[in-house]
Amino acid sequence: LDVDVALVSCFDFASQVWSSLDAPFDPEFLRLIERDAPPTIAFNPVGAIGGRLFMLVDGLPLAFNPLRPAMGWRLCAPNRHAARQIMAALDLGTSACACASWGDYLVISSGRNGASDACRVAAFRFDHAPDADADADREGGGVSSDDEAWTRGRWAYLGTTGATGRVGAGLVVVHDRLYISGGVHEGPGGGFDESV
């Protein structure tokens, strides 16, 4: 991964100008991906919840807090050092995932996971407000205090949608119900067997 690359471009409606969101990466994230082949930063879900940007990169959850831009992209988990294990347990894919905001949650479908044709769905929400600090975290009885309380969050597993693969599907929430449609089934060797 070229750590100088900007993951996100930003459009300012007032100035009508696009700019790159240049922000550093969490050192723990860089350490984790160094163990693997360089990740492909493509077809990754990105959404906005709780006043933060949330994204899966190489199957790892990252967040950017506009109230703390100097902190850059940080790993999100109850314990950020366990992020890889949490994502493996949820069996979410590393690319071609879909996402939709649902209240305080960002709902993500599995995309490519290679383990099963079933489309797994999980939802993430932050435990604290984007301006949470160590004192707020301590008072809330959360994890051990540091300056990254705003990265803490929880996953809820929502089950599978059925036996049909839905790589690259679309998600939307209407009247408090989640709908998923489209996508393809990737057969052995990565070929597209059928669409949904």
Disulfide bonds with the S-S distance in Angstrom:
none
